[in-house]
């Protein structure tokens, strides 16, 4: 798939992604799958297996929704933190946790 950070890398990576999600009648967002361009300029699609936790944070006046999820990447189950900026409406992989 290309240059996805190795297991155990917990430093922020801030990879912009295109997210496919569902929103229920109360406005709760549930990420389903996402796409991104890897270092070899290939489009990769990753299906989210499980949403482990979700939270909303305020960082210096910037509202973000934070999701800890698990997904299969290159045949390995990875834990990752995905963030959604409420103000800019942009999604990104913030960091890989394992």
mmCIF file as gemmi writes it, N, C-alpha and C atoms, coordinates in Angstrom:
data_model
loop_
_atom_site.group_PDB
_atom_site.id
_atom_site.type_symbol
_atom_site.label_atom_id
_atom_site.label_alt_id
_atom_site.label_comp_id
_atom_site.label_asym_id
_atom_site.label_entity_id
_atom_site.label_seq_id
_atom_site.pdbx_PDB_ins_code
_atom_site.Cartn_x
_atom_site.Cartn_y
_atom_site.Cartn_z
_atom_site.occupancy
_atom_site.B_iso_or_equiv
_atom_site.pdbx_formal_charge
_atom_site.auth_seq_id
_atom_site.auth_asym_id
_atom_site.pdbx_PDB_model_num
ATOM 1 N N . UNK Axp A 1 ? 0.809 -1.182 0 1 0 ? 1 A 1
ATOM 2 C CA . UNK Axp A 1 ? 0 0 0 1 0 ? 1 A 1
ATOM 3 C C . UNK Axp A 1 ? 0.856 1.25 0 1 0 ? 1 A 1
ATOM 4 N N . UNK Axp A 2 ? 2.076 1.185 0.388 1 0 ? 2 A 1
ATOM 5 C CA . UNK Axp A 2 ? 2.89 2.396 0.391 1 0 ? 2 A 1
ATOM 6 C C . UNK Axp A 2 ? 3.347 2.759 1.784 1 0 ? 2 A 1
ATOM 7 N N . UNK Axp A 3 ? 3.678 4.012 1.974 1 0 ? 3 A 1
ATOM 8 C CA . UNK Axp A 3 ? 4.3 4.472 3.2 1 0 ? 3 A 1
ATOM 9 C C . UNK Axp A 3 ? 3.288 4.82 4.276 1 0 ? 3 A 1
ATOM 10 N N . UNK Axp A 4 ? 2.709 3.797 4.874 1 0 ? 4 A 1
ATOM 11 C CA . UNK Axp A 4 ? 1.878 3.994 6.055 1 0 ? 4 A 1
ATOM 12 C C . UNK Axp A 4 ? 2.811 3.761 7.235 1 0 ? 4 A 1
ATOM 13 N N . UNK Axp A 5 ? 2.823 4.656 8.231 1 0 ? 5 A 1
ATOM 14 C CA . UNK Axp A 5 ? 3.755 4.513 9.35 1 0 ? 5 A 1
ATOM 15 C C . UNK Axp A 5 ? 3.716 3.126 9.996 1 0 ? 5 A 1
ATOM 16 N N . UNK Axp A 6 ? 4.863 2.691 10.47 1 0 ? 6 A 1
ATOM 17 C CA . UNK Axp A 6 ? 5.028 1.356 11.05 1 0 ? 6 A 1
ATOM 18 C C . UNK Axp A 6 ? 4.3 1.22 12.384 1 0 ? 6 A 1
ATOM 19 N N . UNK Axp A 7 ? 4.106 -0.041 12.794 1 0 ? 7 A 1
ATOM 20 C CA . UNK Axp A 7 ? 3.477 -0.351 14.072 1 0 ? 7 A 1
ATOM 21 C C . UNK Axp A 7 ? 4.243 0.343 15.196 1 0 ? 7 A 1
ATOM 22 N N . UNK Axp A 8 ? 3.504 0.837 16.177 1 0 ? 8 A 1
ATOM 23 C CA . UNK Axp A 8 ? 4.117 1.465 17.326 1 0 ? 8 A 1
ATOM 24 C C . UNK Axp A 8 ? 4.41 2.942 17.137 1 0 ? 8 A 1
ATOM 25 N N . UNK Axp A 9 ? 4.24 3.453 15.926 1 0 ? 9 A 1
ATOM 26 C CA . UNK Axp A 9 ? 4.457 4.874 15.69 1 0 ? 9 A 1
ATOM 27 C C . UNK Axp A 9 ? 3.282 5.639 16.259 1 0 ? 9 A 1
ATOM 28 N N . UNK Axp A 10 ? 3.518 6.438 17.288 1 0 ? 10 A 1
ATOM 29 C CA . UNK Axp A 10 ? 2.41 7.182 17.886 1 0 ? 10 A 1
ATOM 30 C C . UNK Axp A 10 ? 2.565 8.688 17.685 1 0 ? 10 A 1
ATOM 31 N N . UNK Axp A 11 ? 3.555 9.1 16.906 1 0 ? 11 A 1
ATOM 32 C CA . UNK Axp A 11 ? 3.716 10.525 16.602 1 0 ? 11 A 1
ATOM 33 C C . UNK Axp A 11 ? 2.621 10.946 15.625 1 0 ? 11 A 1
ATOM 34 N N . UNK Axp A 12 ? 2.132 12.173 15.734 1 0 ? 12 A 1
ATOM 35 C CA . UNK Axp A 12 ? 1.111 12.642 14.791 1 0 ? 12 A 1
ATOM 36 C C . UNK Axp A 12 ? 1.601 12.552 13.349 1 0 ? 12 A 1
ATOM 37 N N . UNK Axp A 13 ? 0.717 12.094 12.458 1 0 ? 13 A 1
ATOM 38 C CA . UNK Axp A 13 ? 1.068 11.983 11.045 1 0 ? 13 A 1
ATOM 39 C C . UNK Axp A 13 ? 0.241 12.933 10.188 1 0 ? 13 A 1
ATOM 40 N N . UNK Axp A 14 ? -0.958 13.298 10.641 1 0 ? 14 A 1
ATOM 41 C CA . UNK Axp A 14 ? -1.831 14.263 9.958 1 0 ? 14 A 1
ATOM 42 C C . UNK Axp A 14 ? -2 13.989 8.464 1 0 ? 14 A 1
ATOM 43 N N . UNK Axp A 15 ? -2.454 12.794 8.125 1 0 ? 15 A 1
ATOM 44 C CA . UNK Axp A 15 ? -2.701 12.432 6.74 1 0 ? 15 A 1
ATOM 45 C C . UNK Axp A 15 ? -4.124 12.847 6.38 1 0 ? 15 A 1
ATOM 46 N N . UNK Axp A 16 ? -4.306 13.731 5.382 1 0 ? 16 A 1
ATOM 47 C CA . UNK Axp A 16 ? -5.672 14.098 4.999 1 0 ? 16 A 1
ATOM 48 C C . UNK Axp A 16 ? -6.371 12.911 4.351 1 0 ? 16 A 1
ATOM 49 N N . UNK Axp A 17 ? -7.654 12.731 4.667 1 0 ? 17 A 1
ATOM 50 C CA . UNK Axp A 17 ? -8.408 11.592 4.151 1 0 ? 17 A 1
ATOM 51 C C . UNK Axp A 17 ? -9.775 12.041 3.652 1 0 ? 17 A 1
ATOM 52 N N . UNK Axp A 18 ? -10.335 11.217 2.785 1 0 ? 18 A 1
ATOM 53 C CA . UNK Axp A 18 ? -11.719 11.391 2.342 1 0 ? 18 A 1
ATOM 54 C C . UNK Axp A 18 ? -12.533 10.364 3.116 1 0 ? 18 A 1
ATOM 55 N N . UNK Axp A 19 ? -13.468 10.828 3.929 1 0 ? 19 A 1
ATOM 56 C CA . UNK Axp A 19 ? -14.216 9.946 4.824 1 0 ? 19 A 1
ATOM 57 C C . UNK Axp A 19 ? -15.611 9.664 4.291 1 0 ? 19 A 1
ATOM 58 N N . UNK Axp A 20 ? -16.021 8.425 4.435 1 0 ? 20 A 1
ATOM 59 C CA . UNK Axp A 20 ? -17.402 8.004 4.206 1 0 ? 20 A 1
ATOM 60 C C . UNK Axp A 20 ? -17.963 7.697 5.588 1 0 ? 20 A 1
ATOM 61 N N . UNK Axp A 21 ? -19.053 8.356 5.953 1 0 ? 21 A 1
ATOM 62 C CA . UNK Axp A 21 ? -19.579 8.17 7.298 1 0 ? 21 A 1
ATOM 63 C C . UNK Axp A 21 ? -21.098 8.189 7.271 1 0 ? 21 A 1
ATOM 64 N N . UNK Axp A 22 ? -21.676 7.792 8.373 1 0 ? 22 A 1
ATOM 65 C CA . UNK Axp A 22 ? -23.122 7.851 8.566 1 0 ? 22 A 1
ATOM 66 C C . UNK Axp A 22 ? -23.397 8.828 9.698 1 0 ? 22 A 1
ATOM 67 N N . UNK Axp A 23 ? -24.511 9.53 9.581 1 0 ? 23 A 1
ATOM 68 C CA . UNK Axp A 23 ? -24.928 10.457 10.625 1 0 ? 23 A 1
ATOM 69 C C . UNK Axp A 23 ? -26.351 10.082 11.02 1 0 ? 23 A 1
ATOM 70 N N . UNK Axp A 24 ? -26.568 9.851 12.309 1 0 ? 24 A 1
ATOM 71 C CA . UNK Axp A 24 ? -27.91 9.451 12.744 1 0 ? 24 A 1
ATOM 72 C C . UNK Axp A 24 ? -28.795 10.676 12.962 1 0 ? 24 A 1
ATOM 73 N N . UNK Axp A 25 ? -30.019 10.475 13.388 1 0 ? 25 A 1
ATOM 74 C CA . UNK Axp A 25 ? -30.985 11.566 13.536 1 0 ? 25 A 1
ATOM 75 C C . UNK Axp A 25 ? -30.624 12.549 14.646 1 0 ? 25 A 1
ATOM 76 N N . UNK Axp A 26 ? -29.698 12.162 15.529 1 0 ? 26 A 1
ATOM 77 C CA . UNK Axp A 26 ? -29.26 13.077 16.588 1 0 ? 26 A 1
ATOM 78 C C . UNK Axp A 26 ? -28.013 13.847 16.198 1 0 ? 26 A 1
ATOM 79 N N . UNK Axp A 27 ? -27.457 13.569 15.009 1 0 ? 27 A 1
ATOM 80 C CA . UNK Axp A 27 ? -26.249 14.245 14.545 1 0 ? 27 A 1
ATOM 81 C C . UNK Axp A 27 ? -24.963 13.527 14.898 1 0 ? 27 A 1
ATOM 82 N N . UNK Axp A 28 ? -25.064 12.345 15.469 1 0 ? 28 A 1
ATOM 83 C CA . UNK Axp A 28 ? -23.871 11.572 15.841 1 0 ? 28 A 1
ATOM 84 C C . UNK Axp A 28 ? -23.228 10.979 14.588 1 0 ? 28 A 1
ATOM 85 N N . UNK Axp A 29 ? -21.939 11.25 14.402 1 0 ? 29 A 1
ATOM 86 C CA . UNK Axp A 29 ? -21.189 10.787 13.233 1 0 ? 29 A 1
ATOM 87 C C . UNK Axp A 29 ? -20.553 9.432 13.528 1 0 ? 29 A 1
ATOM 88 N N . UNK Axp A 30 ? -20.657 8.514 12.558 1 0 ? 30 A 1
ATOM 89 C CA . UNK Axp A 30 ? -19.993 7.212 12.653 1 0 ? 30 A 1
ATOM 90 C C . UNK Axp A 30 ? -19.165 6.978 11.395 1 0 ? 30 A 1
ATOM 91 N N . UNK Axp A 31 ? -17.832 7.053 11.485 1 0 ? 31 A 1
ATOM 92 C CA . UNK Axp A 31 ? -16.978 6.774 10.335 1 0 ? 31 A 1
ATOM 93 C C . UNK Axp A 31 ? -17.145 5.329 9.864 1 0 ? 31 A 1
ATOM 94 N N . UNK Axp A 32 ? -17.174 5.131 8.549 1 0 ? 32 A 1
ATOM 95 C CA . UNK Axp A 32 ? -17.356 3.794 7.975 1 0 ? 32 A 1
ATOM 96 C C . UNK Axp A 32 ? -16.099 3.344 7.231 1 0 ? 32 A 1
ATOM 97 N N . UNK Axp A 33 ? -15.616 4.179 6.309 1 0 ? 33 A 1
ATOM 98 C CA . UNK Axp A 33 ? -14.391 3.882 5.565 1 0 ? 33 A 1
ATOM 99 C C . UNK Axp A 33 ? -13.797 5.193 5.087 1 0 ? 33 A 1
ATOM 100 N N . UNK Axp A 34 ? -12.511 5.139 4.718 1 0 ? 34 A 1
ATOM 101 C CA . UNK Axp A 34 ? -11.851 6.344 4.231 1 0 ? 34 A 1
ATOM 102 C C . UNK Axp A 34 ? -10.855 6.005 3.136 1 0 ? 34 A 1
ATOM 103 N N . UNK Axp A 35 ? -10.529 7.015 2.341 1 0 ? 35 A 1
ATOM 104 C CA . UNK Axp A 35 ? -9.553 6.889 1.26 1 0 ? 35 A 1
ATOM 105 C C . UNK Axp A 35 ? -8.465 7.936 1.452 1 0 ? 35 A 1
ATOM 106 N N . UNK Axp A 36 ? -7.263 7.594 0.998 1 0 ? 36 A 1
ATOM 107 C CA . UNK Axp A 36 ? -6.169 8.558 1.004 1 0 ? 36 A 1
ATOM 108 C C . UNK Axp A 36 ? -5.181 8.185 -0.083 1 0 ? 36 A 1
ATOM 109 N N . UNK Axp A 37 ? -4.336 9.133 -0.439 1 0 ? 37 A 1
ATOM 110 C CA . UNK Axp A 37 ? -3.31 8.903 -1.444 1 0 ? 37 A 1
ATOM 111 C C . UNK Axp A 37 ? -2.011 8.541 -0.733 1 0 ? 37 A 1
ATOM 112 N N . UNK Axp A 38 ? -1.422 7.395 -1.109 1 0 ? 38 A 1
ATOM 113 C CA . UNK Axp A 38 ? -0.18 6.979 -0.451 1 0 ? 38 A 1
ATOM 114 C C . UNK Axp A 38 ? 1.025 7.628 -1.133 1 0 ? 38 A 1
ATOM 115 N N . UNK Axp A 39 ? 2.212 7.299 -0.664 1 0 ? 39 A 1
ATOM 116 C CA . UNK Axp A 39 ? 3.434 7.928 -1.174 1 0 ? 39 A 1
ATOM 117 C C . UNK Axp A 39 ? 3.717 7.564 -2.629 1 0 ? 39 A 1
ATOM 118 N N . UNK Axp A 40 ? 3.099 6.489 -3.124 1 0 ? 40 A 1
ATOM 119 C CA . UNK Axp A 40 ? 3.27 6.082 -4.518 1 0 ? 40 A 1
ATOM 120 C C . UNK Axp A 40 ? 2.122 6.598 -5.391 1 0 ? 40 A 1
ATOM 121 N N . UNK Axp A 41 ? 1.331 7.535 -4.842 1 0 ? 41 A 1
ATOM 122 C CA . UNK Axp A 41 ? 0.207 8.18 -5.528 1 0 ? 41 A 1
ATOM 123 C C . UNK Axp A 41 ? -0.906 7.205 -5.904 1 0 ? 41 A 1
ATOM 124 N N . UNK Axp A 42 ? -1.047 6.16 -5.127 1 0 ? 42 A 1
ATOM 125 C CA . UNK Axp A 42 ? -2.148 5.214 -5.287 1 0 ? 42 A 1
ATOM 126 C C . UNK Axp A 42 ? -3.239 5.603 -4.287 1 0 ? 42 A 1
ATOM 127 N N . UNK Axp A 43 ? -4.499 5.438 -4.683 1 0 ? 43 A 1
ATOM 128 C CA . UNK Axp A 43 ? -5.612 5.706 -3.777 1 0 ? 43 A 1
ATOM 129 C C . UNK Axp A 43 ? -5.893 4.429 -2.989 1 0 ? 43 A 1
ATOM 130 N N . UNK Axp A 44 ? -5.846 4.526 -1.685 1 0 ? 44 A 1
ATOM 131 C CA . UNK Axp A 44 ? -6.073 3.396 -0.783 1 0 ? 44 A 1
ATOM 132 C C . UNK Axp A 44 ? -7.402 3.587 -0.076 1 0 ? 44 A 1
ATOM 133 N N . UNK Axp A 45 ? -8.186 2.524 0.008 1 0 ? 45 A 1
ATOM 134 C CA . UNK Axp A 45 ? -9.452 2.558 0.734 1 0 ? 45 A 1
ATOM 135 C C . UNK Axp A 45 ? -9.345 1.637 1.937 1 0 ? 45 A 1
ATOM 136 N N . UNK Axp A 46 ? -9.682 2.154 3.101 1 0 ? 46 A 1
ATOM 137 C CA . UNK Axp A 46 ? -9.598 1.406 4.351 1 0 ? 46 A 1
ATOM 138 C C . UNK Axp A 46 ? -10.985 1.375 4.993 1 0 ? 46 A 1
ATOM 139 N N . UNK Axp A 47 ? -11.453 0.178 5.339 1 0 ? 47 A 1
ATOM 140 C CA . UNK Axp A 47 ? -12.739 0.011 6.019 1 0 ? 47 A 1
ATOM 141 C C . UNK Axp A 47 ? -12.493 -0.019 7.526 1 0 ? 47 A 1
ATOM 142 N N . UNK Axp A 48 ? -13.246 0.754 8.26 1 0 ? 48 A 1
ATOM 143 C CA . UNK Axp A 48 ? -13.125 0.79 9.717 1 0 ? 48 A 1
ATOM 144 C C . UNK Axp A 48 ? -13.878 -0.405 10.294 1 0 ? 48 A 1
ATOM 145 N N . UNK Axp A 49 ? -13.174 -1.221 11.076 1 0 ? 49 A 1
ATOM 146 C CA . UNK Axp A 49 ? -13.775 -2.405 11.69 1 0 ? 49 A 1
ATOM 147 C C . UNK Axp A 49 ? -14.597 -2.058 12.918 1 0 ? 49 A 1
ATOM 148 N N . UNK Axp A 50 ? -14.063 -1.138 13.725 1 0 ? 50 A 1
ATOM 149 C CA . UNK Axp A 50 ? -14.709 -0.837 15.001 1 0 ? 50 A 1
ATOM 150 C C . UNK Axp A 50 ? -14.356 0.577 15.452 1 0 ? 50 A 1
ATOM 151 N N . UNK Axp A 51 ? -15.354 1.285 15.968 1 0 ? 51 A 1
ATOM 152 C CA . UNK Axp A 51 ? -15.113 2.566 16.626 1 0 ? 51 A 1
ATOM 153 C C . UNK Axp A 51 ? -14.97 2.257 18.106 1 0 ? 51 A 1
ATOM 154 N N . UNK Axp A 52 ? -13.789 2.475 18.637 1 0 ? 52 A 1
ATOM 155 C CA . UNK Axp A 52 ? -13.51 2.125 20.026 1 0 ? 52 A 1
ATOM 156 C C . UNK Axp A 52 ? -14.013 3.208 20.972 1 0 ? 52 A 1
ATOM 157 N N . UNK Axp A 53 ? -13.77 4.467 20.619 1 0 ? 53 A 1
ATOM 158 C CA . UNK Axp A 53 ? -14.286 5.575 21.422 1 0 ? 53 A 1
ATOM 159 C C . UNK Axp A 53 ? -14.394 6.812 20.552 1 0 ? 53 A 1
ATOM 160 N N . UNK Axp A 54 ? -15.181 7.759 21.023 1 0 ? 54 A 1
ATOM 161 C CA . UNK Axp A 54 ? -15.355 9.038 20.333 1 0 ? 54 A 1
ATOM 162 C C . UNK Axp A 54 ? -15.454 10.125 21.382 1 0 ? 54 A 1
ATOM 163 N N . UNK Axp A 55 ? -14.997 11.313 21.007 1 0 ? 55 A 1
ATOM 164 C CA . UNK Axp A 55 ? -14.992 12.434 21.941 1 0 ? 55 A 1
ATOM 165 C C . UNK Axp A 55 ? -14.995 13.723 21.128 1 0 ? 55 A 1
ATOM 166 N N . UNK Axp A 56 ? -15.327 14.826 21.759 1 0 ? 56 A 1
ATOM 167 C CA . UNK Axp A 56 ? -15.218 16.127 21.117 1 0 ? 56 A 1
ATOM 168 C C . UNK Axp A 56 ? -14.259 16.961 21.941 1 0 ? 56 A 1
ATOM 169 N N . UNK Axp A 57 ? -13.308 17.592 21.273 1 0 ? 57 A 1
ATOM 170 C CA . UNK Axp A 57 ? -12.266 18.372 21.933 1 0 ? 57 A 1
ATOM 171 C C . UNK Axp A 57 ? -12.276 19.804 21.423 1 0 ? 57 A 1
ATOM 172 N N . UNK Axp A 58 ? -11.785 20.703 22.25 1 0 ? 58 A 1
ATOM 173 C CA . UNK Axp A 58 ? -11.536 22.084 21.858 1 0 ? 58 A 1
ATOM 174 C C . UNK Axp A 58 ? -10.054 22.343 22.037 1 0 ? 58 A 1
ATOM 175 N N . UNK Axp A 59 ? -9.344 22.591 20.931 1 0 ? 59 A 1
ATOM 176 C CA . UNK Axp A 59 ? -7.924 22.893 20.969 1 0 ? 59 A 1
ATOM 177 C C . UNK Axp A 59 ? -7.743 24.339 20.54 1 0 ? 59 A 1
ATOM 178 N N . UNK Axp A 60 ? -7.475 25.223 21.475 1 0 ? 60 A 1
ATOM 179 C CA . UNK Axp A 60 ? -7.249 26.64 21.203 1 0 ? 60 A 1
ATOM 180 C C . UNK Axp A 60 ? -8.378 27.195 20.318 1 0 ? 60 A 1
ATOM 181 N N . UNK Axp A 61 ? -9.608 26.91 20.704 1 0 ? 61 A 1
ATOM 182 C CA . UNK Axp A 61 ? -10.76 27.421 19.974 1 0 ? 61 A 1
ATOM 183 C C . UNK Axp A 61 ? -11.148 26.641 18.736 1 0 ? 61 A 1
ATOM 184 N N . UNK Axp A 62 ? -10.428 25.564 18.422 1 0 ? 62 A 1
ATOM 185 C CA . UNK Axp A 62 ? -10.744 24.735 17.258 1 0 ? 62 A 1
ATOM 186 C C . UNK Axp A 62 ? -11.486 23.495 17.754 1 0 ? 62 A 1
ATOM 187 N N . UNK Axp A 63 ? -12.723 23.327 17.288 1 0 ? 63 A 1
ATOM 188 C CA . UNK Axp A 63 ? -13.529 22.174 17.697 1 0 ? 63 A 1
ATOM 189 C C . UNK Axp A 63 ? -13.224 20.983 16.802 1 0 ? 63 A 1
ATOM 190 N N . UNK Axp A 64 ? -12.898 19.859 17.433 1 0 ? 64 A 1
ATOM 191 C CA . UNK Axp A 64 ? -12.616 18.634 16.687 1 0 ? 64 A 1
ATOM 192 C C . UNK Axp A 64 ? -13.342 17.464 17.31 1 0 ? 64 A 1
ATOM 193 N N . UNK Axp A 65 ? -13.812 16.573 16.455 1 0 ? 65 A 1
ATOM 194 C CA . UNK Axp A 65 ? -14.345 15.298 16.897 1 0 ? 65 A 1
ATOM 195 C C . UNK Axp A 65 ? -13.218 14.294 16.748 1 0 ? 65 A 1
ATOM 196 N N . UNK Axp A 66 ? -13.013 13.509 17.789 1 0 ? 66 A 1
ATOM 197 C CA . UNK Axp A 66 ? -11.888 12.591 17.869 1 0 ? 66 A 1
ATOM 198 C C . UNK Axp A 66 ? -12.436 11.168 17.916 1 0 ? 66 A 1
ATOM 199 N N . UNK Axp A 67 ? -11.922 10.299 17.054 1 0 ? 67 A 1
ATOM 200 C CA . UNK Axp A 67 ? -12.371 8.911 16.992 1 0 ? 67 A 1
ATOM 201 C C . UNK Axp A 67 ? -11.166 7.993 17.124 1 0 ? 67 A 1
ATOM 202 N N . UNK Axp A 68 ? -11.244 7.013 18.012 1 0 ? 68 A 1
ATOM 203 C CA . UNK Axp A 68 ? -10.247 5.962 18.094 1 0 ? 68 A 1
ATOM 204 C C . UNK Axp A 68 ? -10.883 4.736 17.466 1 0 ? 68 A 1
ATOM 205 N N . UNK Axp A 69 ? -10.249 4.218 16.405 1 0 ? 69 A 1
ATOM 206 C CA . UNK Axp A 69 ? -10.833 3.152 15.599 1 0 ? 69 A 1
ATOM 207 C C . UNK Axp A 69 ? -9.816 2.05 15.361 1 0 ? 69 A 1
ATOM 208 N N . UNK Axp A 70 ? -10.324 0.895 14.931 1 0 ? 70 A 1
ATOM 209 C CA . UNK Axp A 70 ? -9.445 -0.171 14.462 1 0 ? 70 A 1
ATOM 210 C C . UNK Axp A 70 ? -9.806 -0.464 13.009 1 0 ? 70 A 1
ATOM 211 N N . UNK Axp A 71 ? -8.77 -0.821 12.241 1 0 ? 71 A 1
ATOM 212 C CA . UNK Axp A 71 ? -8.947 -1.122 10.821 1 0 ? 71 A 1
ATOM 213 C C . UNK Axp A 71 ? -7.849 -2.08 10.371 1 0 ? 71 A 1
ATOM 214 N N . UNK Axp A 72 ? -8.14 -2.845 9.341 1 0 ? 72 A 1
ATOM 215 C CA . UNK Axp A 72 ? -7.146 -3.726 8.734 1 0 ? 72 A 1
ATOM 216 C C . UNK Axp A 72 ? -6.384 -2.909 7.693 1 0 ? 72 A 1
ATOM 217 N N . UNK Axp A 73 ? -5.073 -2.784 7.865 1 0 ? 73 A 1
ATOM 218 C CA . UNK Axp A 73 ? -4.226 -2.077 6.916 1 0 ? 73 A 1
ATOM 219 C C . UNK Axp A 73 ? -3.076 -3.005 6.553 1 0 ? 73 A 1
ATOM 220 N N . UNK Axp A 74 ? -2.983 -3.34 5.268 1 0 ? 74 A 1
ATOM 221 C CA . UNK Axp A 74 ? -1.967 -4.289 4.784 1 0 ? 74 A 1
ATOM 222 C C . UNK Axp A 74 ? -2.037 -5.612 5.544 1 0 ? 74 A 1
ATOM 223 N N . UNK Axp A 75 ? -3.241 -6.076 5.854 1 0 ? 75 A 1
ATOM 224 C CA . UNK Axp A 75 ? -3.423 -7.357 6.52 1 0 ? 75 A 1
ATOM 225 C C . UNK Axp A 75 ? -3.145 -7.344 8.011 1 0 ? 75 A 1
ATOM 226 N N . UNK Axp A 76 ? -2.887 -6.183 8.578 1 0 ? 76 A 1
ATOM 227 C CA . UNK Axp A 76 ? -2.582 -6.056 10.011 1 0 ? 76 A 1
ATOM 228 C C . UNK Axp A 76 ? -3.624 -5.156 10.652 1 0 ? 76 A 1
ATOM 229 N N . UNK Axp A 77 ? -4.167 -5.584 11.791 1 0 ? 77 A 1
ATOM 230 C CA . UNK Axp A 77 ? -5.121 -4.742 12.517 1 0 ? 77 A 1
ATOM 231 C C . UNK Axp A 77 ? -4.365 -3.595 13.172 1 0 ? 77 A 1
ATOM 232 N N . UNK Axp A 78 ? -4.788 -2.381 12.85 1 0 ? 78 A 1
ATOM 233 C CA . UNK Axp A 78 ? -4.139 -1.184 13.381 1 0 ? 78 A 1
ATOM 234 C C . UNK Axp A 78 ? -5.144 -0.367 14.178 1 0 ? 78 A 1
ATOM 235 N N . UNK Axp A 79 ? -4.674 0.25 15.241 1 0 ? 79 A 1
ATOM 236 C CA . UNK Axp A 79 ? -5.472 1.218 15.991 1 0 ? 79 A 1
ATOM 237 C C . UNK Axp A 79 ? -5.029 2.599 15.545 1 0 ? 79 A 1
ATOM 238 N N . UNK Axp A 80 ? -6.001 3.471 15.284 1 0 ? 80 A 1
ATOM 239 C CA . UNK Axp A 80 ? -5.654 4.793 14.817 1 0 ? 80 A 1
ATOM 240 C C . UNK Axp A 80 ? -6.59 5.833 15.398 1 0 ? 80 A 1
ATOM 241 N N . UNK Axp A 81 ? -6.089 7.037 15.459 1 0 ? 81 A 1
ATOM 242 C CA . UNK Axp A 81 ? -6.879 8.169 15.902 1 0 ? 81 A 1
ATOM 243 C C . UNK Axp A 81 ? -7.208 9.011 14.68 1 0 ? 81 A 1
ATOM 244 N N . UNK Axp A 82 ? -8.496 9.213 14.451 1 0 ? 82 A 1
ATOM 245 C CA . UNK Axp A 82 ? -8.973 10.018 13.331 1 0 ? 82 A 1
ATOM 246 C C . UNK Axp A 82 ? -9.644 11.244 13.912 1 0 ? 82 A 1
ATOM 247 N N . UNK Axp A 83 ? -9.4 12.389 13.302 1 0 ? 83 A 1
ATOM 248 C CA . UNK Axp A 83 ? -10.015 13.629 13.783 1 0 ? 83 A 1
ATOM 249 C C . UNK Axp A 83 ? -10.785 14.314 12.661 1 0 ? 83 A 1
ATOM 250 N N . UNK Axp A 84 ? -11.88 14.933 13.06 1 0 ? 84 A 1
ATOM 251 C CA . UNK Axp A 84 ? -12.717 15.711 12.15 1 0 ? 84 A 1
ATOM 252 C C . UNK Axp A 84 ? -12.802 17.127 12.684 1 0 ? 84 A 1
ATOM 253 N N . UNK Axp A 85 ? -12.399 18.099 11.884 1 0 ? 85 A 1
ATOM 254 C CA . UNK Axp A 85 ? -12.482 19.503 12.273 1 0 ? 85 A 1
ATOM 255 C C . UNK Axp A 85 ? -13.874 20.009 11.953 1 0 ? 85 A 1
ATOM 256 N N . UNK Axp A 86 ? -14.609 20.406 12.967 1 0 ? 86 A 1
ATOM 257 C CA . UNK Axp A 86 ? -15.98 20.884 12.794 1 0 ? 86 A 1
ATOM 258 C C . UNK Axp A 86 ? -15.983 22.173 11.968 1 0 ? 86 A 1
ATOM 259 N N . UNK Axp A 87 ? -15.026 23.049 12.191 1 0 ? 87 A 1
ATOM 260 C CA . UNK Axp A 87 ? -14.99 24.343 11.509 1 0 ? 87 A 1
ATOM 261 C C . UNK Axp A 87 ? -14.608 24.23 10.029 1 0 ? 87 A 1
ATOM 262 N N . UNK Axp A 88 ? -13.59 23.423 9.717 1 0 ? 88 A 1
ATOM 263 C CA . UNK Axp A 88 ? -13.134 23.308 8.325 1 0 ? 88 A 1
ATOM 264 C C . UNK Axp A 88 ? -13.776 22.147 7.585 1 0 ? 88 A 1
ATOM 265 N N . UNK Axp A 89 ? -14.452 21.254 8.316 1 0 ? 89 A 1
ATOM 266 C CA . UNK Axp A 89 ? -15.096 20.06 7.773 1 0 ? 89 A 1
ATOM 267 C C . UNK Axp A 89 ? -14.091 19.15 7.068 1 0 ? 89 A 1
ATOM 268 N N . UNK Axp A 90 ? -12.884 19.039 7.613 1 0 ? 90 A 1
ATOM 269 C CA . UNK Axp A 90 ? -11.841 18.188 7.047 1 0 ? 90 A 1
ATOM 270 C C . UNK Axp A 90 ? -11.525 17.045 8.006 1 0 ? 90 A 1
ATOM 271 N N . UNK Axp A 91 ? -11.275 15.883 7.413 1 0 ? 91 A 1
ATOM 272 C CA . UNK Axp A 91 ? -10.901 14.684 8.152 1 0 ? 91 A 1
ATOM 273 C C . UNK Axp A 91 ? -9.416 14.422 7.958 1 0 ? 91 A 1
ATOM 274 N N . UNK Axp A 92 ? -8.791 13.797 8.989 1 0 ? 92 A 1
ATOM 275 C CA . UNK Axp A 92 ? -7.4 13.375 8.864 1 0 ? 92 A 1
ATOM 276 C C . UNK Axp A 92 ? -7.105 12.232 9.825 1 0 ? 92 A 1
ATOM 277 N N . UNK Axp A 93 ? -6.143 11.41 9.429 1 0 ? 93 A 1
ATOM 278 C CA . UNK Axp A 93 ? -5.583 10.434 10.377 1 0 ? 93 A 1
ATOM 279 C C . UNK Axp A 93 ? -4.616 11.234 11.22 1 0 ? 93 A 1
ATOM 280 N N . UNK Axp A 94 ? -4.89 11.322 12.505 1 0 ? 94 A 1
ATOM 281 C CA . UNK Axp A 94 ? -4.011 12.092 13.376 1 0 ? 94 A 1
ATOM 282 C C . UNK Axp A 94 ? -2.787 11.282 13.76 1 0 ? 94 A 1
ATOM 283 N N . UNK Axp A 95 ? -3.009 10.025 14.179 1 0 ? 95 A 1
ATOM 284 C CA . UNK Axp A 95 ? -1.879 9.18 14.541 1 0 ? 95 A 1
ATOM 285 C C . UNK Axp A 95 ? -2.248 7.709 14.51 1 0 ? 95 A 1
ATOM 286 N N . UNK Axp A 96 ? -1.246 6.862 14.299 1 0 ? 96 A 1
ATOM 287 C CA . UNK Axp A 96 ? -1.388 5.415 14.398 1 0 ? 96 A 1
ATOM 288 C C . UNK Axp A 96 ? -0.938 5.03 15.807 1 0 ? 96 A 1
ATOM 289 N N . UNK Axp A 97 ? -1.764 4.279 16.507 1 0 ? 97 A 1
ATOM 290 C CA . UNK Axp A 97 ? -1.458 3.925 17.896 1 0 ? 97 A 1
ATOM 291 C C . UNK Axp A 97 ? -0.802 2.561 18.015 1 0 ? 97 A 1
ATOM 292 N N . UNK Axp A 98 ? -1.026 1.695 17.05 1 0 ? 98 A 1
ATOM 293 C CA . UNK Axp A 98 ? -0.356 0.388 17.032 1 0 ? 98 A 1
ATOM 294 C C . UNK Axp A 98 ? -0.4 -0.185 15.651 1 0 ? 98 A 1
